[in-house]
Amino acid sequence: MFYLVTSHHVLQRDYIYYYIFSFSHRMSTSERRRYGFQRTSKEIRNERKLNKMQKWSEKLDSCDVVKLRTELRSMEKADFLLPRQKERKTLIERMIRDAELRKCVEGTAPISCEQRPNEDTQDNSSCSSRCDDIILSPRLGVGDGVVVTTPDHFIPRSLRKRCGGNNSQEGLKKRVKRAEEHLIANNSLEEDIDDFFDSL
């Protein structure tokens, strides 16, 4: 005996699903867990955000600012940086700034807040938002949709212009190319925020 599914049955089924899901949204978190409903994506995102910010605060308490400054200077001297290395450089800059600000608030900084040079607040706010995006969002590697369209994709724009505008700098091009191949061969693109915390 065959059972004929009509449009009435489909509408009735959709109405039941809609009622169940709308009822789950009206319930509190404890009630959803009690009756087996999963947490909403917003709750999961908020929990992950709190966990990452808690880890960030814990690392600020134990970070070595001298070591971070040394690594930052080495990155600034590099001919170019891979996308993930640029993200790490931004995180290091953010951690140094937050650590100095915390010491300044606590009164343990060697230089008082009034004696520190004035910084552009707009640049700080934009950098802070970029750092928050890096900290609170999943990382993107080359295999996650970042398409390399040109051979000099990882070379900074200023260096590309300098190399392309003067043909007499072939030695600089070769040196940059060798450095690029060396970094790509030795750099792991699977690093995430937890690996950054572990490396401190």
C-alpha positions as CSV (number, residue, x, y, z in Angstrom):
1,M,0.0,0.0,0.0
2,F,1.5,3.3,-1.1
3,Y,1.2,6.5,0.9
4,L,0.6,9.6,-1.3
5,V,2.3,12.7,0.0
6,T,0.3,15.7,-0.8
7,S,1.1,19.4,-0.5
8,H,-1.1,19.5,2.6
9,H,1.2,17.0,4.3
10,V,4.3,19.0,3.3
11,L,2.9,22.2,4.6
12,Q,1.9,20.5,7.9
13,R,5.4,19.1,8.2
14,D,7.0,22.5,7.6
15,Y,4.7,24.1,10.2
16,I,5.8,21.5,12.8
17,Y,9.5,22.2,12.1
18,Y,8.9,25.9,12.3
19,Y,7.1,25.5,15.6
20,I,9.8,23.4,17.1
21,F,12.6,25.8,16.1
22,S,10.7,28.9,17.1
23,F,10.0,27.2,20.5
24,S,13.7,26.5,21.0
25,H,14.6,30.1,20.4
26,R,12.2,31.2,23.1
27,M,13.7,28.9,25.6
28,S,16.6,29.8,27.9
29,T,20.1,28.3,27.6
30,S,19.5,26.0,30.5
31,E,16.2,24.8,29.1
32,R,17.7,24.1,25.7
33,R,20.4,21.9,27.3
34,R,17.8,20.3,29.5
35,Y,15.6,19.2,26.7
36,G,18.4,18.3,24.3
37,F,18.4,21.4,22.1
38,Q,21.7,22.6,20.8
39,R,23.1,26.0,21.6
40,T,22.7,28.8,19.0
41,S,25.6,29.9,16.9
42,K,25.6,33.3,18.6
43,E,26.1,31.6,22.0
44,I,29.0,29.5,20.7
45,R,30.6,32.6,19.1
46,N,30.3,34.6,22.4
47,E,31.9,31.7,24.3
48,R,34.8,31.4,21.9
49,K,35.3,35.1,22.1
50,L,35.4,35.1,25.8
51,N,37.9,32.1,25.8
52,K,40.2,33.8,23.4
53,M,40.2,37.1,25.3
54,Q,40.8,35.2,28.5
55,K,43.8,33.5,26.9
56,W,45.0,36.9,25.6
57,S,44.8,38.4,29.1
58,E,46.7,35.4,30.6
59,K,49.5,35.7,28.1
60,L,49.8,39.4,28.7
61,D,50.6,38.6,32.3
62,S,53.5,36.3,31.4
63,C,54.8,37.6,28.1
64,D,58.4,38.7,27.6
65,V,58.3,42.2,26.1
66,V,62.0,42.2,25.3
67,K,61.7,38.9,23.4
68,L,58.7,40.2,21.5
69,R,60.5,43.4,20.6
70,T,63.4,41.4,19.3
71,E,61.2,39.3,17.1
72,L,59.4,42.4,15.9
73,R,62.6,44.1,14.9
74,S,63.7,41.0,12.9
75,M,60.3,41.1,11.1
76,E,60.7,44.7,10.3
77,K,64.1,44.1,8.7
78,A,62.8,41.3,6.5
79,D,62.6,41.9,2.8
80,F,59.0,40.6,2.8
81,L,56.6,38.7,5.0
82,L,54.1,35.9,4.2
83,P,50.4,36.7,5.0
84,R,50.6,34.6,8.1
85,Q,53.8,36.3,9.2
86,K,52.1,39.7,8.7
87,E,49.3,38.5,11.0
88,R,51.8,37.4,13.6
89,K,53.6,40.8,13.3
90,T,50.3,42.5,13.9
91,L,49.6,40.3,16.9
92,I,53.0,41.0,18.4
93,E,52.6,44.7,18.0
94,R,49.2,44.5,19.7
95,M,50.6,42.4,22.5
96,I,53.5,44.8,23.1
97,R,51.1,47.8,23.1
98,D,48.6,46.1,25.5
99,A,51.4,45.0,27.8
100,E,52.9,48.5,28.0
101,L,49.4,50.0,28.6
102,R,48.8,47.5,31.4
103,K,52.1,48.4,33.1
104,C,51.3,52.0,32.6
105,V,47.9,51.6,34.3
106,E,49.4,49.6,37.1
107,G,52.2,52.1,37.6
108,T,55.0,49.6,37.0
109,A,56.2,51.0,33.6
110,P,59.7,52.6,33.5
111,I,58.2,55.5,31.5
112,S,55.1,57.3,32.6
113,C,52.1,57.5,30.3
114,E,52.5,61.3,30.0
115,Q,56.1,60.9,28.7
116,R,55.2,58.4,26.0
117,P,55.1,59.8,22.4
118,N,51.7,60.7,21.1
119,E,50.3,58.2,18.6
120,D,47.7,58.6,16.0
121,T,44.5,57.5,17.6
122,Q,42.9,56.7,14.3
123,D,45.7,54.3,13.4
124,N,45.5,52.7,16.8
125,S,41.8,52.1,16.5
126,S,42.1,50.7,13.0
127,C,45.0,48.4,14.1
128,S,43.0,47.4,17.1
129,S,40.1,46.4,15.0
130,R,42.3,44.4,12.7
131,C,43.9,42.7,15.6
132,D,40.5,41.8,17.0
133,D,39.5,40.3,13.7
134,I,42.7,38.2,13.7
135,I,42.2,37.1,17.3
136,L,38.5,36.3,17.1
137,S,38.1,35.0,13.6
138,P,39.4,31.7,12.0
139,R,42.6,31.9,10.1
140,L,42.9,31.7,6.3
141,G,45.7,29.8,4.7
142,V,46.8,29.5,1.1
143,G,44.6,26.3,0.9
144,D,41.6,28.1,2.3
145,G,40.7,30.2,-0.7
146,V,43.6,32.6,-1.0
147,V,44.5,32.5,-4.7
148,V,48.1,33.2,-5.7
149,T,47.7,35.0,-9.1
150,T,51.2,36.2,-9.7
151,P,54.7,34.9,-8.9
152,D,55.4,38.0,-6.7
153,H,52.2,37.6,-4.7
154,F,54.0,37.5,-1.4
155,I,56.4,40.4,-2.1
156,P,55.4,43.8,-0.7
157,R,54.0,46.3,-3.2
158,S,56.8,48.9,-2.5
159,L,59.5,46.3,-3.2
160,R,57.8,45.1,-6.4
161,K,57.7,48.7,-7.7
162,R,61.3,49.3,-6.8
163,C,62.4,46.1,-8.5
164,G,60.2,46.7,-11.6
165,G,61.2,50.3,-12.0
166,N,64.9,49.8,-12.2
167,N,66.3,47.0,-14.4
168,S,69.8,47.4,-12.9
169,Q,68.6,45.8,-9.6
170,E,68.6,42.2,-10.9
171,G,70.7,41.1,-7.9
172,L,68.0,42.4,-5.5
173,K,65.3,40.5,-7.5
174,K,67.3,37.3,-7.2
175,R,68.0,37.8,-3.5
176,V,64.3,38.4,-2.8
177,K,63.3,35.4,-4.9
178,R,65.7,33.1,-3.0
179,A,64.4,34.5,0.3
180,E,60.8,33.9,-0.8
181,E,61.5,30.3,-1.8
182,H,63.3,29.7,1.5
183,L,60.4,31.1,3.6
184,I,57.8,29.2,1.6
185,A,59.7,26.0,2.1
186,N,60.2,26.4,5.8
187,N,57.1,28.3,6.9
188,S,54.0,26.4,8.1
189,L,50.7,27.9,7.1
190,E,48.8,25.9,9.6
191,E,49.6,28.3,12.5
192,D,46.6,29.6,14.4
193,I,46.1,31.8,17.5
194,D,46.8,28.9,19.8
195,D,50.2,28.2,18.2
196,F,51.0,31.9,18.6
197,F,50.2,31.7,22.3
198,D,52.3,28.6,22.7
199,S,55.3,30.2,21.0
200,L,55.4,33.1,23.5
